[in-house]
Amino acid sequence: MGEVLRQSGIPESLWGRASGGYSLGEGTAFLNFVHYDTRNPDLGLRPHTDYGFVTILDATAPGLQIKIAGDFVDVPVLPGHLIINFGEALHFVTAYSERSVGAVVHRVLSQQSIDPLRHGIVYFANPDLEGMLWQFDAKGEVKGNSSVQGLFALLEKNLTE
């Protein structure tokens, strides 16, 4: 997270405030163990962005697609590699910086695989739900802020419309 904020140009003295404390070790993180039974295909997950800062995926089978230039493309499954998606909280924090980070639009297709039982591990790094996120430019001037709950509620509203 620190390197992303450094690349954005936000002054280091403001990282804790910008990230709602996440860069200082606060915030939440959780690990999901995902199980797919591809013998009963469904629609997977429709296109969306993740709400938090960063999502790290250990994908073991095809199905994840990201949107590039308006089209969805398959993310290759490479043994021993992780997939990193940036989320909406990081996009919000870096929106006025020198190098804004876009949230990755992605979807998951339910595909038949050689092994009908598919597993994945997903790590979500999120701001504290009770906290605030701040937007700064490279000069350290405040450009905006939002409660995490307010930002996530807006994202949820947009997702369901």
N, C-alpha and C positions, 0 to 999 in steps of 0.2 A: 504494500500500500504506500509506503514511504517513497519508493522510487517513482510510482505513478504521480504522486503529488509533487515530487521534485521536478519531474518532466513537465508538469502542467504550469510551472512557474509560480505557484502560490508560495509565498514566503514561509519557510519552515517554522517560524515562530507562531504561525497561524494554523498549522495542520491539525492540532488538537481541537481547536474551536471549529474549524471547517468540517471536520469529520464527526462532530458530536462526541469526541473523545476516543473514537475507534483507534486512531493512530497512536494513542497513548495507552492502549491495552483495554479500553472500555468497549462497550458494544456487545453484540451477541454473535455467536457462531453455532451452527449446528450441522450435523452430519446425517445424511439420509442414506439408507441402504435400500435400493430400489430393486424390485423383483417384477419381471415381465414374463407372462406366460404367452408366448407368441402362437401357441396352438389355437388361441381364441383371440384373433386380431381385433383391435378396436381402432379408434381414430388417433390414439396417442395423445399428444398435447398440442393444442392449436398454437398458432404464432403468438409469441409474447416476449417480453423482456423480464428479467429478474429485477426485484425491487432493491436489493442490497447493493453492496459495493462490488463484491467479486464472488463468482461461483466457480468452483473447481470441480471438474468431472473426470471420473475414471470410466471412460466408455469402453465396453468390452464387445459391443456388436454395433452394426450400422443402425441408423435411424435418426440421429441428430442431424438437423439441417440448419444453416444460418443464412440470413438474407444478405445478399451482396448485390448492389446495383439493381434492386427490385426483384431479383430472382432468388429462390431458395436453392442452395447447393449443399450436397452431402459433405459432412465433416468426416474425413477418413479416420478409420480406427487404426491406430498405430500402437502395437504392444509396447508397454513401458512408457507411454506418453500420457500426459494429462491435457485436458482441454480447459482453457480459462476464458470465461465470459465476464465482461464488465457489466454492471447493473445500473439501474436508474439513480440510486443514491450517489454513486460516483459521477455519473453524468451531471446531476444537479450541482454537486460541489465544484466541479471543474468548468461549469458552463461559461463563466466569464474569465477564465484563465487564458494563458497564452496557448495552451494545448488542451482543448476540451476532449474528454473521453466520452465516446458514444456508447449507449447501452446496446448490447447485441440482441437483435431480433432473431429468435430461433423457434424451432418447433421440433417435435419428436414424432416420427412416423412409426407405427407399429408394423414391423416387417417380419416375415418369416426368416428364421435363421437356421443354421445347421443344427444348433442346439436349441430345442424349443423353449428352454428356460434360460432367460437372460437376466443378468444382474448388473447393477451399476452402483457406484458410490458417488454421492454428490455432497460437496462442502459449500455451505453458504456463509459468507462473512457479511454481517449486517450491522447497521448502527443500532444503538440503544433505542428501543421503541418509545421510550419516554423522553428522548433527547431532542436536540435541535441540530440542524445542519445549516452551515453558513456558506455563502458564496463570496469569494474575494477575487479581485483581479491581481495581476502581478505586482502592483504597487502596494497591495495590502488593503485597498479600499473595499469596504463592504458593498456588495452589489445586491444582496438579497439574503433571505433566510426562510426556513420552514421548519415546523415541527416535523419529526419523522412520521408521527401518526397522520398529520395532515397530508404530507407528500404521498404516503402509502395509500391513504383513502382516495386521493385523486387518481393515483395509478389504478387502483381497483375499480373505480367508477369508469375510467376509460377502457379498462379491459372488458368490462361486462356490457358496454354499450355496443 
